[in-house]
Amino acid sequence: MEKSIRKYFPIFLLPTLFAFVLSFVIPFVMGLILSFCKFYLVTDAEWQGLEAYKYIFFEDRKQTFVNALIFTTKFAIVAVILINVIAFIFATLLTKKLKGTNFFRSVFFMPNLIGGIVLGYTWKLLINGILAKVVEPGVYLSSNETYGFWGLVALMCWQMVGYMMIIYIAGIQNIPEELVEAAKIDGASKWQILTNVTIPMIMSSITICLFLTISNCFKLFDQNLALTGGAPQRKTAMVALDITLTGNTTSTFLQGVAQAKGVLFFLLVGLISFIQLFVTRSKEVQS
């Protein structure tokens, strides 16, 4: 068996490796190079050095990238906390021996199957209708930064809570019942069981959920485009949308600026995700 694996391993590896290099490595290297150029097409790129990066931080009077980064960070912090807390609460409730748990698991997971654009427009109609009736006529998501922010948070929670809940349920169900019973015999309270048994034992699930929610919240694009479109005046534009709006032009210089923003965004999300994985995995219980 081992000889067969060694013999045929390259045959199975090469197609996947080829696809990875073609679809990720080469575009990433080209994108990195283009961030130092001004261009309209990749064939007419002209080297300009660090001009695009200087423009992003020092010469852009509107500071669109910095503002989008601040808005995205605030959104990610609030959304990640809410999604994981709500998902964990639901997972705890649905792992108890109650009737209808399978039905509720399916219902909570279903929003994750809907496309982001569809969700964005659906919630836009819903929230705008509520604001117009409850708050005051003429008030919409696109007219107020605060409403846009909390609209995005509500949409993201509604979409991702069910997905994270399933992962937490899998972790909770894998906790040995002997540990919980032993804690109860020793007189541990429900809070002590939660903090000293349940959470440490599902730390691998927490690692996965935090990674998925952090990366998805930072990379959010289609929901942002459909729900607020960055209005008013790009105040609700997250980084991914800001990059698209910057690059949606015939200016060869701004094309390079958009590409530089993309490189900075990739490095930022990669760094945050790496730190999160390092911290949470170091706290996982080794069985």
C-alpha beads as a LAMMPS data file, in Angstrom:
LAMMPS data file: protein, C-alpha beads

287 atoms
286 bonds

1 atom types
1 bond types

-500.0 500.0 xlo xhi
-500.0 500.0 ylo yhi
-500.0 500.0 zlo zhi

Masses

1 110.0

Atoms # bond

1 1 1 0.000 0.000 0.000
2 1 1 2.780 2.441 0.901
3 1 1 4.621 1.678 -2.332
4 1 1 1.452 2.292 -4.326
5 1 1 0.891 5.598 -2.528
6 1 1 4.453 6.757 -3.291
7 1 1 4.103 5.655 -6.898
8 1 1 0.781 7.327 -7.674
9 1 1 1.038 10.297 -5.279
10 1 1 2.425 12.680 -7.956
11 1 1 -0.405 11.740 -10.339
12 1 1 -3.023 12.863 -7.819
13 1 1 -0.997 15.842 -6.552
14 1 1 -0.014 17.462 -9.848
15 1 1 -3.530 18.424 -11.085
16 1 1 -4.365 20.073 -7.757
17 1 1 -0.947 21.755 -7.575
18 1 1 -1.297 22.974 -11.155
19 1 1 -4.761 24.423 -10.430
20 1 1 -3.473 26.113 -7.251
21 1 1 -0.511 27.699 -9.027
22 1 1 -2.629 28.777 -11.999
23 1 1 -5.546 30.214 -10.002
24 1 1 -3.745 31.620 -6.929
25 1 1 0.040 31.862 -7.060
26 1 1 0.388 33.414 -10.527
27 1 1 -2.468 35.967 -10.072
28 1 1 -1.114 36.920 -6.648
29 1 1 2.411 37.514 -7.985
30 1 1 1.019 39.486 -10.927
31 1 1 -1.162 41.515 -8.577
32 1 1 1.789 42.274 -6.345
33 1 1 3.805 43.504 -9.336
34 1 1 0.890 45.550 -10.698
35 1 1 0.531 47.359 -7.370
36 1 1 3.788 49.131 -8.276
37 1 1 2.506 50.067 -11.727
38 1 1 -0.091 52.230 -13.390
39 1 1 -2.114 50.322 -15.957
40 1 1 -5.435 49.833 -17.662
41 1 1 -4.700 46.323 -18.951
42 1 1 -2.037 43.987 -17.613
43 1 1 -0.272 44.239 -20.978
44 1 1 0.289 48.019 -20.786
45 1 1 1.576 48.254 -17.202
46 1 1 4.081 51.048 -16.554
47 1 1 6.317 50.925 -13.480
48 1 1 5.772 53.747 -10.974
49 1 1 7.303 52.393 -7.771
50 1 1 5.645 53.252 -4.453
51 1 1 3.460 56.064 -5.787
52 1 1 0.217 54.139 -5.268
53 1 1 1.104 53.294 -1.658
54 1 1 2.080 56.915 -0.974
55 1 1 -1.238 58.078 -2.391
56 1 1 -3.246 55.698 -0.178
57 1 1 -1.805 56.973 3.111
58 1 1 -0.534 60.506 2.432
59 1 1 -2.046 62.054 -0.717
60 1 1 -5.665 60.847 -0.765
61 1 1 -7.525 63.766 0.812
62 1 1 -10.678 61.699 1.388
63 1 1 -8.664 58.888 3.016
64 1 1 -11.107 56.363 1.566
65 1 1 -8.971 53.311 2.346
66 1 1 -8.229 54.356 5.923
67 1 1 -11.891 55.168 6.592
68 1 1 -13.001 51.884 5.030
69 1 1 -10.449 50.013 7.127
70 1 1 -11.680 51.647 10.342
71 1 1 -15.313 50.915 9.451
72 1 1 -14.469 47.302 8.525
73 1 1 -12.557 46.749 11.767
74 1 1 -15.427 48.077 13.892
75 1 1 -17.895 45.938 11.967
76 1 1 -15.713 42.812 12.256
77 1 1 -15.264 43.179 16.029
78 1 1 -19.002 43.589 16.697
79 1 1 -20.135 40.954 14.204
80 1 1 -17.580 38.295 15.215
81 1 1 -18.502 38.602 18.898
82 1 1 -22.263 38.545 18.278
83 1 1 -22.141 35.684 15.765
84 1 1 -20.069 33.409 17.984
85 1 1 -21.914 34.196 21.220
86 1 1 -25.354 33.688 19.657
87 1 1 -24.228 30.569 17.779
88 1 1 -22.769 29.058 20.971
89 1 1 -25.977 29.779 22.922
90 1 1 -28.092 28.157 20.210
91 1 1 -25.713 25.182 20.054
92 1 1 -25.939 24.707 23.810
93 1 1 -29.742 24.770 23.708
94 1 1 -30.006 22.463 20.698
95 1 1 -27.709 19.803 22.177
96 1 1 -30.114 19.261 25.025
97 1 1 -32.646 16.452 24.700
98 1 1 -35.520 18.580 23.486
99 1 1 -38.141 17.928 20.815
100 1 1 -37.687 19.541 17.425
101 1 1 -33.944 20.174 17.703
102 1 1 -33.235 18.778 14.215
103 1 1 -35.904 21.053 12.738
104 1 1 -34.447 24.152 14.385
105 1 1 -30.909 23.203 13.312
106 1 1 -32.073 23.071 9.694
107 1 1 -34.002 26.339 9.964
108 1 1 -31.088 28.231 11.538
109 1 1 -28.648 26.895 8.924
110 1 1 -30.781 27.776 5.883
111 1 1 -29.815 31.507 5.637
112 1 1 -26.231 30.438 4.960
113 1 1 -27.399 28.812 1.715
114 1 1 -28.738 32.090 0.291
115 1 1 -26.472 34.253 -1.870
116 1 1 -25.085 37.462 -0.425
117 1 1 -26.602 39.731 -3.097
118 1 1 -30.070 38.265 -2.513
119 1 1 -29.675 38.653 1.246
120 1 1 -28.495 42.226 0.859
121 1 1 -31.427 43.376 -1.249
122 1 1 -33.939 41.451 0.894
123 1 1 -32.683 43.029 4.120
124 1 1 -32.455 46.433 2.443
125 1 1 -36.179 46.340 1.634
126 1 1 -36.991 45.013 5.097
127 1 1 -34.923 47.509 7.100
128 1 1 -35.836 50.511 4.945
129 1 1 -39.522 49.645 5.408
130 1 1 -39.093 49.433 9.179
131 1 1 -37.096 52.671 9.355
132 1 1 -39.626 54.546 7.228
133 1 1 -42.505 53.478 9.490
134 1 1 -40.908 53.338 12.937
135 1 1 -38.227 56.052 12.828
136 1 1 -39.453 58.713 10.420
137 1 1 -40.500 58.954 6.771
138 1 1 -37.649 59.435 4.333
139 1 1 -34.992 57.751 6.502
140 1 1 -33.170 54.894 4.786
141 1 1 -30.056 52.782 5.234
142 1 1 -28.241 54.746 2.545
143 1 1 -28.876 58.057 4.321
144 1 1 -27.369 57.246 7.715
145 1 1 -24.034 55.668 8.613
146 1 1 -25.291 54.235 11.915
147 1 1 -28.271 52.488 10.344
148 1 1 -26.025 51.117 7.617
149 1 1 -23.556 49.744 10.158
150 1 1 -26.149 47.937 12.262
151 1 1 -27.959 46.769 9.152
152 1 1 -24.778 45.031 8.000
153 1 1 -24.262 43.527 11.464
154 1 1 -27.822 42.178 11.551
155 1 1 -27.518 40.715 8.063
156 1 1 -24.179 39.034 8.802
157 1 1 -25.426 37.559 12.070
158 1 1 -28.567 36.223 10.409
159 1 1 -26.512 34.605 7.656
160 1 1 -23.661 33.072 9.662
161 1 1 -25.073 32.172 13.084
162 1 1 -26.574 28.900 11.812
163 1 1 -23.328 27.812 10.165
164 1 1 -21.254 28.484 13.264
165 1 1 -23.941 26.821 15.403
166 1 1 -23.498 23.545 13.503
167 1 1 -19.751 23.606 14.176
168 1 1 -20.295 24.310 17.877
169 1 1 -22.868 21.508 18.085
170 1 1 -20.345 19.056 16.646
171 1 1 -17.803 20.148 19.252
172 1 1 -20.222 19.919 22.173
173 1 1 -21.424 16.469 21.136
174 1 1 -17.827 15.207 21.145
175 1 1 -17.302 16.109 24.823
176 1 1 -17.074 12.858 26.836
177 1 1 -20.075 12.572 29.139
178 1 1 -17.766 11.187 31.838
179 1 1 -16.098 14.598 32.203
180 1 1 -19.391 16.396 32.727
181 1 1 -20.625 13.745 35.165
182 1 1 -17.360 13.880 37.120
183 1 1 -17.632 17.684 37.355
184 1 1 -21.204 17.406 38.658
185 1 1 -20.165 14.808 41.254
186 1 1 -17.402 17.153 42.426
187 1 1 -20.026 19.830 42.990
188 1 1 -19.264 22.078 40.031
189 1 1 -21.930 24.614 39.117
190 1 1 -23.266 25.027 35.582
191 1 1 -21.045 28.072 35.095
192 1 1 -17.971 26.161 36.287
193 1 1 -18.800 23.264 33.955
194 1 1 -19.174 25.722 31.088
195 1 1 -15.904 27.571 31.712
196 1 1 -13.733 24.646 32.896
197 1 1 -15.079 21.742 30.844
198 1 1 -17.197 22.761 27.876
199 1 1 -15.223 25.699 26.500
200 1 1 -11.756 24.081 26.847
201 1 1 -13.027 20.893 25.204
202 1 1 -14.524 22.703 22.198
203 1 1 -11.587 25.057 21.671
204 1 1 -10.900 23.457 18.282
205 1 1 -14.444 24.399 17.219
206 1 1 -13.900 27.916 18.554
207 1 1 -10.702 28.137 16.490
208 1 1 -12.561 27.197 13.306
209 1 1 -15.517 29.500 13.998
210 1 1 -13.333 32.493 14.833
211 1 1 -11.245 31.942 11.704
212 1 1 -14.311 31.723 9.465
213 1 1 -16.119 34.679 11.004
214 1 1 -13.070 36.955 11.100
215 1 1 -12.075 36.231 7.500
216 1 1 -15.652 36.473 6.182
217 1 1 -16.402 39.696 8.060
218 1 1 -13.256 41.399 6.803
219 1 1 -13.784 40.169 3.226
220 1 1 -17.484 41.076 3.109
221 1 1 -18.376 42.514 -0.290
222 1 1 -21.621 41.432 -1.959
223 1 1 -23.809 42.064 1.101
224 1 1 -22.192 45.483 1.530
225 1 1 -22.753 46.307 -2.143
226 1 1 -26.408 45.273 -2.086
227 1 1 -27.371 46.664 1.334
228 1 1 -25.752 50.120 1.429
229 1 1 -23.506 50.430 -1.627
230 1 1 -21.119 52.408 0.579
231 1 1 -23.589 55.278 1.015
232 1 1 -23.684 57.905 2.284
233 1 1 -20.460 59.187 0.667
234 1 1 -18.590 55.883 1.150
235 1 1 -19.043 56.060 4.928
236 1 1 -20.386 52.479 4.992
237 1 1 -17.992 51.149 2.354
238 1 1 -15.947 48.247 3.666
239 1 1 -12.448 47.605 2.336
240 1 1 -13.444 45.110 -0.367
241 1 1 -16.080 47.507 -1.728
242 1 1 -13.700 50.470 -1.485
243 1 1 -11.139 48.579 -3.581
244 1 1 -13.787 47.876 -6.222
245 1 1 -15.004 51.483 -6.294
246 1 1 -11.421 52.723 -6.606
247 1 1 -10.607 50.361 -9.469
248 1 1 -13.875 51.027 -11.329
249 1 1 -12.333 53.782 -13.419
250 1 1 -10.423 54.422 -16.626
251 1 1 -7.603 56.131 -14.717
252 1 1 -4.418 54.069 -15.048
253 1 1 -3.089 55.532 -11.788
254 1 1 -6.212 54.618 -9.771
255 1 1 -6.087 51.085 -11.175
256 1 1 -2.661 50.780 -9.583
257 1 1 -3.991 52.322 -6.358
258 1 1 -6.803 49.752 -6.237
259 1 1 -4.283 46.965 -6.740
260 1 1 -2.090 48.345 -3.947
261 1 1 -5.126 48.460 -1.654
262 1 1 -5.790 44.830 -2.507
263 1 1 -2.249 43.818 -1.550
264 1 1 -2.458 45.708 1.757
265 1 1 -5.848 44.139 2.446
266 1 1 -4.516 40.644 1.796
267 1 1 -1.576 41.174 4.143
268 1 1 -3.824 42.609 6.858
269 1 1 -6.390 39.789 6.775
270 1 1 -3.628 37.187 6.560
271 1 1 -1.832 38.651 9.587
272 1 1 -4.999 38.881 11.709
273 1 1 -6.043 35.328 10.795
274 1 1 -2.561 33.969 11.563
275 1 1 -2.482 35.629 14.991
276 1 1 -5.978 34.343 15.789
277 1 1 -5.076 30.790 14.759
278 1 1 -1.852 30.893 16.783
279 1 1 -3.581 32.166 19.933
280 1 1 -6.625 29.877 19.872
281 1 1 -4.789 26.719 18.800
282 1 1 -2.345 27.142 21.662
283 1 1 -5.308 26.858 24.034
284 1 1 -6.741 23.681 22.520
285 1 1 -6.910 20.634 24.766
286 1 1 -4.750 17.817 23.427
287 1 1 -6.535 14.484 23.746

Bonds

1 1 1 2
2 1 2 3
3 1 3 4
4 1 4 5
5 1 5 6
6 1 6 7
7 1 7 8
8 1 8 9
9 1 9 10
10 1 10 11
11 1 11 12
12 1 12 13
13 1 13 14
14 1 14 15
15 1 15 16
16 1 16 17
17 1 17 18
18 1 18 19
19 1 19 20
20 1 20 21
21 1 21 22
22 1 22 23
23 1 23 24
24 1 24 25
25 1 25 26
26 1 26 27
27 1 27 28
28 1 28 29
29 1 29 30
30 1 30 31
31 1 31 32
32 1 32 33
33 1 33 34
34 1 34 35
35 1 35 36
36 1 36 37
37 1 37 38
38 1 38 39
39 1 39 40
40 1 40 41
41 1 41 42
42 1 42 43
43 1 43 44
44 1 44 45
45 1 45 46
46 1 46 47
47 1 47 48
48 1 48 49
49 1 49 50
50 1 50 51
51 1 51 52
52 1 52 53
53 1 53 54
54 1 54 55
55 1 55 56
56 1 56 57
57 1 57 58
58 1 58 59
59 1 59 60
60 1 60 61
61 1 61 62
62 1 62 63
63 1 63 64
64 1 64 65
65 1 65 66
66 1 66 67
67 1 67 68
68 1 68 69
69 1 69 70
70 1 70 71
71 1 71 72
72 1 72 73
73 1 73 74
74 1 74 75
75 1 75 76
76 1 76 77
77 1 77 78
78 1 78 79
79 1 79 80
80 1 80 81
81 1 81 82
82 1 82 83
83 1 83 84
84 1 84 85
85 1 85 86
86 1 86 87
87 1 87 88
88 1 88 89
89 1 89 90
90 1 90 91
91 1 91 92
92 1 92 93
93 1 93 94
94 1 94 95
95 1 95 96
96 1 96 97
97 1 97 98
98 1 98 99
99 1 99 100
100 1 100 101
101 1 101 102
102 1 102 103
103 1 103 104
104 1 104 105
105 1 105 106
106 1 106 107
107 1 107 108
108 1 108 109
109 1 109 110
110 1 110 111
111 1 111 112
112 1 112 113
113 1 113 114
114 1 114 115
115 1 115 116
116 1 116 117
117 1 117 118
118 1 118 119
119 1 119 120
120 1 120 121
121 1 121 122
122 1 122 123
123 1 123 124
124 1 124 125
125 1 125 126
126 1 126 127
127 1 127 128
128 1 128 129
129 1 129 130
130 1 130 131
131 1 131 132
132 1 132 133
133 1 133 134
134 1 134 135
135 1 135 136
136 1 136 137
137 1 137 138
138 1 138 139
139 1 139 140
140 1 140 141
141 1 141 142
142 1 142 143
143 1 143 144
144 1 144 145
145 1 145 146
146 1 146 147
147 1 147 148
148 1 148 149
149 1 149 150
150 1 150 151
151 1 151 152
152 1 152 153
153 1 153 154
154 1 154 155
155 1 155 156
156 1 156 157
157 1 157 158
158 1 158 159
159 1 159 160
160 1 160 161
161 1 161 162
162 1 162 163
163 1 163 164
164 1 164 165
165 1 165 166
166 1 166 167
167 1 167 168
168 1 168 169
169 1 169 170
170 1 170 171
171 1 171 172
172 1 172 173
173 1 173 174
174 1 174 175
175 1 175 176
176 1 176 177
177 1 177 178
178 1 178 179
179 1 179 180
180 1 180 181
181 1 181 182
182 1 182 183
183 1 183 184
184 1 184 185
185 1 185 186
186 1 186 187
187 1 187 188
188 1 188 189
189 1 189 190
190 1 190 191
191 1 191 192
192 1 192 193
193 1 193 194
194 1 194 195
195 1 195 196
196 1 196 197
197 1 197 198
198 1 198 199
199 1 199 200
200 1 200 201
201 1 201 202
202 1 202 203
203 1 203 204
204 1 204 205
205 1 205 206
206 1 206 207
207 1 207 208
208 1 208 209
209 1 209 210
210 1 210 211
211 1 211 212
212 1 212 213
213 1 213 214
214 1 214 215
215 1 215 216
216 1 216 217
217 1 217 218
218 1 218 219
219 1 219 220
220 1 220 221
221 1 221 222
222 1 222 223
223 1 223 224
224 1 224 225
225 1 225 226
226 1 226 227
227 1 227 228
228 1 228 229
229 1 229 230
230 1 230 231
231 1 231 232
232 1 232 233
233 1 233 234
234 1 234 235
235 1 235 236
236 1 236 237
237 1 237 238
238 1 238 239
239 1 239 240
240 1 240 241
241 1 241 242
242 1 242 243
243 1 243 244
244 1 244 245
245 1 245 246
246 1 246 247
247 1 247 248
248 1 248 249
249 1 249 250
250 1 250 251
251 1 251 252
252 1 252 253
253 1 253 254
254 1 254 255
255 1 255 256
256 1 256 257
257 1 257 258
258 1 258 259
259 1 259 260
260 1 260 261
261 1 261 262
262 1 262 263
263 1 263 264
264 1 264 265
265 1 265 266
266 1 266 267
267 1 267 268
268 1 268 269
269 1 269 270
270 1 270 271
271 1 271 272
272 1 272 273
273 1 273 274
274 1 274 275
275 1 275 276
276 1 276 277
277 1 277 278
278 1 278 279
279 1 279 280
280 1 280 281
281 1 281 282
282 1 282 283
283 1 283 284
284 1 284 285
285 1 285 286
286 1 286 287
